[in-house]
Amino acid sequence: MEEPADPAEPIPDKSSEIAPPEDGVMPPLPKASELEKPMDHPEEAIEDSASLDQPIFGAKQEPDQWLASNMIGQSVVNADNDSIGHINDIVTNENGEIAAVLIGVGGFLGIGEKEVAVRYEDLTFNRDEAQNVTVVTTLTSGMLGSAPDYQRLSEQAVTVGENTSVIEKDEERLPSDPGVY
């Protein structure tokens, strides 16, 4: 924005008050390098933003927080302390909230096992003095056994467009790591 020719003339503060250039030619736009210059003291910006209601960065795990890496592989027990499965994975939504916990049930040593998606709210996480985690649910092994097998995206048939035909995946052409998609 240009300074007014007359110092007594106010500088417009609203875009509707800015007059177009008389010659109809817009002034050149500033270069990107001129728009964002490195901060001399970025730690001050961090301190200023941390003084808001919540800090930007977390410094430590709180007692009521659970690490996904500690949850995966944990045995899930029922109210009688009988093991009914293990946590295989955690499903999150686009907001980062836990949508479901995948529990592997049935089978023997992973063979014949199926995954069941259980609501996070249906699990209780307890930590003892030694920081060992116990996962408890009120669901029974019978309930989990009769639940539908959870289908990951890589295991689902794909429908393209409005065509109702189903395109089956070609197992031999898929990468072995399901996280590659």
N, C-alpha and C positions, 0 to 999 in steps of 0.2 A: 504494500500500500504506500502511495506517495504522500509526502508531507504536504500540507496545504501551502500555497504561495504566500498567503497572508497568515502570520502566526495567530491572529485573533480569530481566524476561521476555525470552527471545531472540526475535528477529525471524525468522519462518519463511523459509527459503531455498529451499524446494521447494514447488511448487504443491500437492502432495498434503498439505502440512502447514498450508496456509492454510485456516482455518475459514470457512464461508460466513457472510454477515452474519446476525445474529440475527433481524432483522425480515424477512429474505428479499428485501430490496430492494438491488440492486447500486448501489454509488456511481456517480455520473455519470462518464462517460469524459472524459478531458482533451480539450481542443480541439486541433485539428491545429496551430494556431499555437503551442501550448505544447510540442508534442512536438519539433519541430525548430527550433531557434533558429539564426540565422546564426552562423557561426564568427567569432570576433574576429580570428583570425590563420590563414586557410586555408593560407598558405604553410608553416606549421609542420606541418600535416597532410600536405602534399605531401612535405616533407622527410622526415617520419617514414616514410611509405609507400615513399619512394625508397630508404630504407636497407635495405629487404628485399632478397631475392636479385636481383630485377630492377626497374629503375625503371619508373614508370608511363608516362613519355613518352620517345620517342626524340628525340635531339638532332641526329643526323646520319646520313646514309646510309653504310653500311659498304661496303667494296670487294666483298664477296660478296653484296650485295643489289642487286636490279634493280627499277627503276620500271616499272610497267605501261605508262605513257605513253611510255617509251623503247623498249619492246618492240614495241608495236603499230605496224605499218607496216614493221618491219625485214624485210629480205630473209633468207630461209632458204636456206642453201647446203648442198650435199652434200660428201662428203670430197674431191672434185675441185675444190671452190670454184665449182661451177656453181649458179646460182640455180635453185631448184626451187619457189619460192613466196614468199609474204609473210605475216607474222603479221597476221591480221585482228582477232582478239579473244582474250581469255583467259577461260576458264570456271572459276569457283570453286565449291566446295561450301559448305554452310551453316556450316562452321567456318572459312571464309576460305582454305582450302588450294586450291592450283591443281589442278583436276581434269583439265584439258586445255588445249591451246593450239590455236586454230583457225587453220589455214594455208590461204590461198587458193591453189589450184593450177589450172593449165590456163588456157585462155582467153587473151584478148589485151586488155590495158588494162582488166581487170575484166569484160569481156563474155565469157560462156561459162565463167567461173570457177566452181569449186565449192569449198566449205569442207570441210576434213578435220580431224577432231579427233585431235590427236597428244598422246600422254602427255608431260607436262613432262619426265619422266626421259629421253625420247628426244631431247632437245635439249641442246646445250651452248652456253653463252653465254660469249663471250670479249670482253674489253675491251682495246683497245690503249692506248698512251701518251697519245693524244689523246682518250681516253674514248669512241672509236667502238666500237659494239657489233657483233659478228659472231655470227650464230646458225647453228650447224652441226648437222646430223643425219646419221645413218648410213642413214636411209631414202632410197630412190631415187625419182626422179620417176615411175617405173613403179609402184612400190608406192603412192605417194600418188594416182596417177591411177586405180588400181583400188580404192582405199578407198571406202567408202560416203560419200555426201554428208551432212554433218552437218545435222540438222534442229533449228533453234531452236524454242522453244515456240510462237512465233507462226506457224511454218510447219507445225505438226503438226495433224492432224485431231483433234478432241476427241470422246471417248466419254463420255457422261453416264450415271451410274448403272450398272445392270446391263444396260441395253438394249444390244444389240450393234450397233445402227445407228450410223453415223458422221455427225457433224454437220460439214459442211464450212464453213470460214470464208468470210465474205462480204468479198472483197477491197475492195470499194468503201466499206464501213462501217468498216474498220480505220483507225486513225490512221497517218499516214505515218511517224512516228517509232516504231520497234519498242520503244524503252525506255519508252513510255507505259503499257504494260499493267500 
